Amino acid sequence: MSEHIVSPKIYAMIFLALMVGTFLTVFAATRDFGRVNIVIALGIATIKATLVILFFMHGKYSARRTKLVIVSGFFWLAIMLGLTLADYSTRHAEPSRSQLNQTVPSRSIVS
């Protein structure tokens, strides 16, 4: 069975895409998007994991049975993310970081 040889240009492009994804993760972590924060973080993480599995782990060029295992794993991930987001959506809204900073009165120490 011959292995598929991947061009270094492909690896460089995937690496660049992963670095952009890392930048987006850091950017999203420093901003307050309200209740959408978790959806953005999980979306970025899923895209990055997909790139790693398809190209660095050679999932794209694997046999059909291996692809079935990969798809099954992503199906299970989708179930877990769906259950997590369903649970998250039923919780009471808590104030965001920016709202907490605005509502906390400053205390002065009187001697």
Buried (B, 14 or more C-beta within 10 A) or exposed (E): EEEEEBEEEEEEEBEEBBEEBEEBBEEBEEEEEEEEBBBBBBBBEBBBBBBEBBBEEEBEEBEEEEEEEBEEEBEEBEEEBEEEEEEEEEEEEEEBEEEEEEEEEEEEEEE
